Amino acid sequence: MKPFQSEKHISASETAQMLGISETSVKNWVRHGFIETAVNDKDNCFLEDDVISLRSRILSGDLKRLNSRANKSNSLKTFMPEELFETEEEKRSVSEISSFIMRHNVDVSSAMFFLSLNLLQRKGMLEGTSPEEILYSQDINIKKRKRLSETLLSWRDSLTAEVKPEFFEILKVRIPDHSNITGIIYQSILIEGDKSKLGMYYTPDKVVSEIIGRIASPDNTFLDPCCGTGQFLLAFSDITDNPENIYGIDIDPIAVNVAKINLFMKYSNADFNPKIFYADSLLDFNESILMDDMNRFSEFDCIATNPPWGSHFNKKELKYLKNYYPEILSGESFSYFLVKSLRMLKTGGVLSFVLPESILNVKIHSDIRKYIFNNYHISRIEQKKKIFKNVFSTAAVIDICNIESTEDVEIVNICDSYKIDNERFGRNSNFIFDINVDSADEKILGKVYSCPYLTLKENAIWALGVVTGNNSKYIQEEKNQWNEPVIKGKDVSSFRISDPDTFIKFEPHKFQQTADVSFYRSKEKLIYKYISNRLIFAYDKEQRITLNSANILIPQISGVDIKVIMALFNSELYQYIFQKKFSSVKVLRSHLEELPVPQLKEEQYNYILKLVKEIEAGSSIDDLNEYVYKIFKLKKSEIVHVKSRVK
Ligand SMILES: C[S@@+](CC[C@H](N)C(=O)[O-])C[C@H]1O[C@@H](n2cnc3c(N)ncnc32)[C@H](O)[C@@H]1O
């Protein structure tokens, strides 16, 4: 039984065991911000309490998506990549073609090969030969297309599956008109497990063309270091006449072949050798493939991609990676791709990556933030709503220039855009890219924290709610003579606890985790909602038990009444401070320990207590909000700003 919120540290393997997942999944969960490591730059150390709490939330069904994420790498399911379709008609056709391929067990590479032949034939690019000849003859001689002939020959020779009559049906199907249609069909027939292992989630056209439109010029050299079937390469080909300037690399040989055919079709009148290479960009990548005719190593004007997020590497790979990329401690694939690509960027060049939002503020990614901040110039960060339907994380698109500059960073949020001082990232702990804080916010937060204050760090008792380990067994919906009400997060609102509709027979020894009983039975305590993007605190003097969606705080700052803390933390200004500083959907003890508890005169404390009494009797919170603004001497315009930002 866990007594109360402790500082006990446990290892990654113990964490994996407690959560019933692999150590790799633990690392992935850290990268995505589902759980935090306890010590900076050390990815094998966790707070036992955090792990217990996460486990209970998964068991209680609170985090179904996280649970299924753990199993995704083994999934045999296929998914239609909804985000890639432009019309319903396109989706329907792709669904029919994919179903045909799967129903007839056509192996994936053959299916892509036959689809490519279909498209080339329709475009009149197989002049002088036929699909049958391409399949069976020693030599392929497409008229005026030596390079295309060579590519098809080498792809054909790599196919291992025996050709069946159904394969020829693929030559006849009508394929929707889209420059990367083979890639979209490929995404629809790939099983989820394989996609997840290599991070093979292709980027929707709209996002790709926005990026290329913003950062690339027609005479640039362009690289996508993990190009898939060539989404970014195709978008760049829209603005340049010169296919020789387009470079791509991918570890997936099928995708590389599809990308090459896509480019051949795009420049249908040219006979050229697409510079798209089948290689591991991070490990066995032979730099000589990127040498130019003069044997000079190519550097690029422009690099853009959506790299794999959270790829799995084995021990041997990790050893090499740590050696090649000593800057990166996290083992995260997108960070390796960033370092590798930035090293290949020309002076004055620009790079744009689609990344999970966790790169901005999760502690374990401070390595790559520091590397970028210290060596390059971040010119723009855009927050994107969920781009990928079947991927949990939201995304951020980061543009980085290989120049020295002190220019501000352009921030594009879901609802507005503004500029912020680049240097601030360097002053933040863990190099956090706190893009939600604009210059007006920075001023207001500075003002708040310039008043004399204490914090709850070492000035409070913290306790977690009960984790029963089996809610259906221990929680009842009816009151009886043995049980008592138990408070859940959803019962807690600002200043109020609604009558709980669940009951528990409090037998701590049977539960997976409880705090020391004295904390629940304390004469008075604050109860706060754990999963919330707002601070929601209520007062309890009925010694009630809570479940772990509602945690317990007993402030111990001498001279400051417990209800004053409740009032401050519930006020509008504190919602703003919390949201700006942490942009979190979890209210963590570490967050609360950073909030200021201003040092006030007795009459000010008393006035707050009077306002609390009125609120408890049914008055609105408005007067309290105004009074808290007054305490921190905020001006009218600043208050208007705060109000406009609080969610
Ligand atoms: C998220 S997809 C992006 C594909 C394409 N750039 C796009 O944005 O649509 C990631 C790609 O990285 C490739 N990949 C994964 N690990 C790689 C590696 N070590 N070297 C090269 N490519 C890799 C995968 O095969 C996949 O095509």
The ligand as a Tripos MOL2 file, in Angstrom:
@<TRIPOS>MOLECULE
LIG
   27    29     1     0     0
SMALL
NO_CHARGES

@<TRIPOS>ATOM
      1 C1          5.9350    9.5590  -41.5060 C.3       1 LIG1
      2 S1          6.5400    8.7940  -42.9630 S.3       1 LIG1
      3 C2          6.7580   10.1900  -43.9520 C.3       1 LIG1
      4 C3          6.8650    9.9590  -45.4030 C.3       1 LIG1
      5 C4          6.9040   11.2500  -46.2140 C.3       1 LIG1
      6 N1          8.1020   12.0190  -45.9170 N.3       1 LIG1
      7 C5          5.6830   12.1060  -45.8820 C.2       1 LIG1
      8 O1          5.8530   13.1180  -45.2090 O.co2     1 LIG1
      9 O2          4.5990   11.7640  -46.2530 O.co2     1 LIG1
     10 C6          8.1390    8.3660  -42.4160 C.3       1 LIG1
     11 C7          8.9960    7.6490  -43.4660 C.3       1 LIG1
     12 O3         10.2620    7.3870  -42.8800 O.3       1 LIG1
     13 C8         10.7650    6.1960  -43.4120 C.3       1 LIG1
     14 N2         11.8590    5.7750  -42.5360 N.ar      1 LIG1
     15 C9         11.7710    5.2740  -41.2880 C.ar      1 LIG1
     16 N3         13.0000    5.0610  -40.8000 N.ar      1 LIG1
     17 C10        13.8820    5.4470  -41.7590 C.ar      1 LIG1
     18 C11        15.2960    5.4790  -41.8500 C.ar      1 LIG1
     19 N4         16.0490    5.0770  -40.8270 N.pl3     1 LIG1
     20 N5         15.8820    5.9490  -42.9730 N.ar      1 LIG1
     21 C12        15.1140    6.3880  -44.0080 C.ar      1 LIG1
     22 N6         13.7710    6.3670  -43.9840 N.ar      1 LIG1
     23 C13        13.1550    5.9120  -42.8780 C.ar      1 LIG1
     24 C14         9.5340    5.3070  -43.4580 C.3       1 LIG1
     25 O4          9.7060    4.2350  -44.3550 O.3       1 LIG1
     26 C15         8.4730    6.3030  -43.9170 C.3       1 LIG1
     27 O5          8.3540    6.3040  -45.3090 O.3       1 LIG1
@<TRIPOS>BOND
     1     1     2 1
     2     2     3 1
     3     2    10 1
     4     3     4 1
     5     4     5 1
     6     5     6 1
     7     5     7 1
     8     7     8 2
     9     7     9 1
    10    10    11 1
    11    11    12 1
    12    11    26 1
    13    12    13 1
    14    13    14 1
    15    13    24 1
    16    14    15 ar
    17    14    23 ar
    18    15    16 ar
    19    16    17 ar
    20    17    18 ar
    21    17    23 ar
    22    18    19 1
    23    18    20 ar
    24    20    21 ar
    25    21    22 ar
    26    22    23 ar
    27    24    25 1
    28    24    26 1
    29    26    27 1
@<TRIPOS>SUBSTRUCTURE
     1 LIG1         1 GROUP 0 **** ****
